[in-house]
Amino acid sequence: MAEYRFKPGETVPDAIKRIAGEEVDLAIRQLDGQAAAKRDEAIHEARKSVKKIRGVLRLVQPEMGEIFALENALFRDIGRHLSQFRDAGAVVETFDTLRKKYRADLNSHSLAAVRRGLMARKAQAEKQSNIAEVLKNMSAALGRAASRVKTWPLSKDGFAALAPGFEDTLRRGQKAMSRARKRPRPENYHDWRKRVKEHWYHVRLLENLWDHRLTQYEKHLKDLEEDLGEDHNLVVLHDKVLAEPKFYGKPPEIRAFADIVGKYHDKLREDASSLGDEIYSEKPARFTRRLKRLWDVWQSK
């Protein structure tokens, strides 16, 4: 079973290679063992593993040199391929959440036609893409990557090997939040979400040394990532339906759909802004020093 955290007595290079290797193996098992009935779940889990791998890569980027760009590009491309299939399933899940959440606002509009249209487009996309063959190729690419993980050029140990990555990721998140607030475009919120996810994965690596404050911090990161992820899914859903409204229903249904999408967008972004203020209130250098103190206490036990 994969353990996405540092273990006592483990050097940083050994931990990074172990964690990345376990996530590669987990992704391969998901893609090789998926059945059509559980395909969406398998793709979702494999994609999460790929994102975790990119998370540990980002944490040790300064030491990886040119190899970082090569490995990051590989896992990024695999993630994008998987996203093509995952997004179709995710928008259906978001639609179901949306319809349930705003049921009272819909009056007589069930939006059943919208859901049928989403499922039809999902099935059509999977058929046209030859999904089984694509997933097989992704699994093979991950298999080739597995052997390279063991040779990653890592030698620095202790928190000094991690501090630059933690500080850089937090600073990138602060800048992404500021950009999203100044220019509230979907792409800016999506970029903020990616920075939040990176930082969340990094904090999770230190789970064995969390104190109460860091436990609460991790929860806020998780909540923020979920809000921003739902915001992105909502953008994809809205654009998909409004691109061909006649396919998804009659004008009254489409208007009702667009109305509740707007309400949900406002709520998600309001919640994200509030969480962002809490998460990014501390300067990156100070946050990293706090982590170092916790690390030192953990190592001395």
HELIX and SHEET records of a PDB file:
HELIX    1   1 VAL A   12  GLY A   33  1                                  22    
HELIX    2   2 ALA A   36  LYS A   38  5                                   3    
HELIX    3   3 ARG A   39  LEU A   59  1                                  21    
HELIX    4   4 GLN A   61  MET A   64  1                                   4    
HELIX    5   5 GLU A   66  LYS A  101  1                                  36    
HELIX    6   6 ARG A  103  LEU A  106  1                                   4    
HELIX    7   7 ALA A  112  SER A  129  1                                  18    
HELIX    8   8 ILE A  131  VAL A  149  1                                  19    
HELIX    9   9 PHE A  159  ALA A  161  5                                   3    
HELIX   10  10 ALA A  163  LYS A  182  1                                  20    
HELIX   11  11 PRO A  186  LEU A  205  1                                  20    
HELIX   12  12 GLU A  207  LEU A  209  5                                   3    
HELIX   13  13 HIS A  212  ALA A  243  1                                  32    
HELIX   14  14 PRO A  245  TYR A  248  1                                   4    
HELIX   15  15 PRO A  251  ILE A  279  1                                  29    
HELIX   16  16 PRO A  284  SER A  300  1                                  17    
END                                                                             
